[in-house]
Amino acid sequence: MANRQELSDFLESAERRAFRQAMFAVRDENAALDLVQDTMLRLVEKYGDRPAAELPPLFQRILQNAITDHFRRQRVRNLWTTLLSSLSGNGEDEDRDILESLEADPATSMGASGAIQVERDQLLAILDEEVGRLPARQRQAFLLRYWEDMDVAETAAIMGCSEGSVKTHCSRANHALAAALRSRGITP
């Protein structure tokens, strides 16, 4: 069973990556923060007594479910908003798509020259943008496999699909990202 310190350490290490995943999914900073906070609370309330090794996959599954629930609520909200606004005859259109680039972790840039840091920040912003353009399942598989460093079986369990589907989604995401980066003149 995980003690308080292990649980706290895990949450502290996972919060930044979880926020980034939520931002890619919902493209709204406030909603992403809410999703991560709710995920952390659910993990502590319902699974805080589990061994520390079980926390990462549980956390990811809770986060993915929270993101899915968010989109379901949005769909219902949008349906009712659309229906009600069509009745009112109001022509206001506040269609906003906000995807702010996130800063790189300052701990990783210690000792880097200004030019290297600017180049790194630009590359991260481009990568964030391109990952955000991936289809949802490809993005989810890519983030879980390569950013969360989960194996294929764990990713399949979290996504609720077969291991073959995870491999397919990851492969397609890798090819799409490579092509997008090449089109912007970025090569390895």
C-alpha positions in Angstrom: 0.0 0.0 0.0 1.2 3.5 -0.9 1.9 5.7 2.1 1.1 9.4 2.1 4.5 10.5 1.0 4.6 8.0 -2.0 1.1 9.2 -3.0 2.2 12.8 -2.7 5.4 12.2 -4.6 3.5 10.4 -7.4 0.9 13.2 -7.8 3.7 15.9 -7.8 5.5 14.0 -10.6 2.4 13.4 -12.6 0.7 16.7 -12.5 2.6 18.5 -15.2 2.4 15.7 -17.8 -1.3 15.2 -16.9 -2.0 18.9 -17.5 -0.3 18.7 -20.8 -2.4 15.7 -21.8 -5.6 17.4 -20.7 -4.6 20.6 -22.6 -4.0 18.6 -25.8 -7.4 16.9 -25.4 -9.7 19.8 -24.4 -7.7 22.9 -25.6 -8.9 25.0 -22.6 -6.5 25.7 -19.8 -9.2 26.1 -17.1 -10.9 22.9 -18.1 -7.6 21.1 -18.2 -6.7 22.2 -14.7 -10.1 21.1 -13.5 -9.7 17.7 -15.1 -6.3 17.1 -13.6 -7.5 18.3 -10.1 -10.6 16.0 -10.3 -8.4 13.1 -11.4 -6.0 13.6 -8.5 -8.9 13.8 -6.0 -10.5 10.6 -7.4 -7.2 8.8 -7.2 -6.7 9.8 -3.6 -10.3 9.2 -2.5 -10.9 5.8 -4.2 -7.4 4.3 -4.8 -5.2 5.9 -2.2 -4.9 2.5 -0.4 -3.4 0.8 -3.5 0.3 -0.1 -3.9 2.5 2.6 -5.3 3.2 0.6 -8.5 -0.5 0.6 -9.4 -0.9 4.3 -9.2 0.4 5.4 -12.7 -2.0 3.2 -14.7 -4.9 4.0 -12.4 -4.2 7.7 -12.6 -4.1 7.5 -16.4 -7.3 5.6 -16.7 -9.1 8.1 -14.4 -7.7 11.0 -16.4 -8.8 9.5 -19.7 -12.3 8.8 -18.4 -12.5 12.4 -17.1 -11.6 13.7 -20.5 -14.2 11.5 -22.1 -16.8 12.6 -19.6 -15.8 16.2 -20.3 -16.5 15.8 -24.0 -19.8 14.1 -23.3 -20.9 16.9 -21.0 -19.8 19.5 -23.7 -21.8 17.7 -26.3 -25.0 17.8 -24.2 -24.3 21.4 -23.2 -23.7 22.4 -26.9 -26.9 20.6 -27.9 -29.0 22.5 -25.4 -27.2 25.8 -26.1 -27.8 25.4 -29.8 -31.4 24.6 -29.3 -32.0 27.4 -26.9 -30.1 30.0 -29.0 -32.0 29.1 -32.1 -35.2 29.9 -30.2 -33.9 33.2 -28.9 -32.8 34.5 -32.4 -29.7 36.0 -30.9 -26.9 36.2 -33.6 -23.9 36.4 -31.3 -21.1 33.9 -32.2 -18.3 33.5 -29.7 -16.5 30.7 -31.3 -13.0 30.5 -29.7 -10.3 27.9 -30.1 -7.6 28.5 -27.5 -4.4 26.4 -27.6 -1.7 28.2 -25.7 1.8 26.8 -25.9 3.2 25.6 -22.6 6.6 26.6 -21.4 9.3 24.0 -21.2 10.3 22.7 -17.7 12.8 25.3 -16.4 14.8 22.6 -14.6 15.8 21.1 -18.0 17.2 24.4 -19.3 19.9 25.0 -16.7 23.1 26.1 -18.3 21.7 26.3 -21.8 22.7 29.3 -23.9 20.0 31.8 -24.9 20.0 30.7 -28.5 19.7 27.0 -27.6 16.9 27.8 -25.2 15.0 29.8 -27.8 15.4 27.0 -30.3 14.2 24.5 -27.8 11.2 26.6 -26.8 10.3 27.0 -30.5 10.6 23.3 -31.2 8.5 22.5 -28.1 5.8 24.9 -29.2 5.7 23.4 -32.7 5.6 19.9 -31.3 2.8 20.8 -28.9 0.9 22.3 -31.8 1.4 19.2 -34.0 0.5 16.8 -31.3 -2.6 18.8 -30.7 -3.6 18.3 -34.3 -3.5 14.5 -34.1 -6.8 12.7 -34.0 -7.9 12.0 -30.4 -7.0 8.2 -30.3 -3.6 8.7 -32.0 -2.8 11.6 -29.6 -3.9 9.5 -26.6 -1.9 6.5 -27.6 1.2 8.7 -28.4 1.1 10.5 -25.1 0.6 7.4 -23.0 3.3 5.4 -24.8 6.0 8.0 -25.3 5.4 10.8 -22.8 4.1 8.6 -20.0 6.5 5.8 -20.9 3.8 3.1 -20.6 4.1 -0.2 -22.3 1.6 -1.4 -25.0 -0.4 -3.6 -22.6 -0.9 -0.7 -20.1 -1.8 1.7 -22.8 -4.3 -0.8 -24.3 -5.9 -1.3 -20.8 -6.2 2.5 -20.3 -7.6 3.1 -23.7 -9.9 0.2 -23.6 -8.7 -1.3 -26.9 -6.4 -4.1 -28.2 -2.6 -4.0 -28.1 -2.7 -4.1 -31.9 -4.9 -0.9 -32.0 -2.4 0.9 -29.7 0.5 0.0 -32.0 -1.5 1.2 -35.0 -2.4 4.5 -33.4 1.2 5.0 -32.3 2.6 4.2 -35.7 0.1 6.6 -37.4 0.8 9.3 -34.9 4.6 8.9 -35.4 4.3 9.1 -39.2 1.9 12.1 -39.0 4.2 14.0 -36.6 7.3 13.2 -38.7 5.6 14.4 -41.8 4.4 17.6 -40.1 7.8 18.4 -38.7 9.5 17.7 -42.0 7.1 20.0 -43.8 8.2 22.7 -41.3 11.8 22.1 -42.1 12.6 20.2 -38.9 14.7 17.1 -39.3 16.3 14.8 -36.7 
